[in-house]
């Protein structure tokens, strides 16, 4: 009888007080994590796919990619430049610097990619004529 009660009590404990899986929605991505083992999955194409945790030195990888492209890198004081940008455009004053930098990356990369695509499209159309 004690064994049965122990199994029932542990089952109730683990079900209510220590759930094994937690599911979190982050933007468009749904993540599920096993709290006992630490394994994670993301919901893609109507199925759960395992997330592999690999730590890379992203800064050195980014530097290698930049040097391979030979893109000139301007030495800019980011804080000073952001302050000047926020002074010139008051709508930006309420944004934290991290969020402002993310928005700059999004707007700039979108514009660059759109211009590259449209330029390529126009050249292809002109070659076709």
Number of C-alpha atoms within 10 A of each C-alpha: 5 7 8 9 10 11 11 12 12 12 13 12 12 12 11 10 9 12 12 14 15 11 13 12 11 8 6 7 10 14 19 19 18 14 13 10 9 9 14 19 17 19 16 12 7 7 9 14 14 15 14 9 8 5 6 8 7 9 9 10 11 11 10 12 12 13 12 9 8 9 9 8 8 6 6 8 8 11 10 10 11 16 14 11 13 17 12 11 10 9 9 15 15 9 12 9 16 9 10 16 14 11 13 12 12 11 11 12 12 12 12 11 11 12 12 12 12 12 12 12 12 12 11 11 10 9 8 7 5
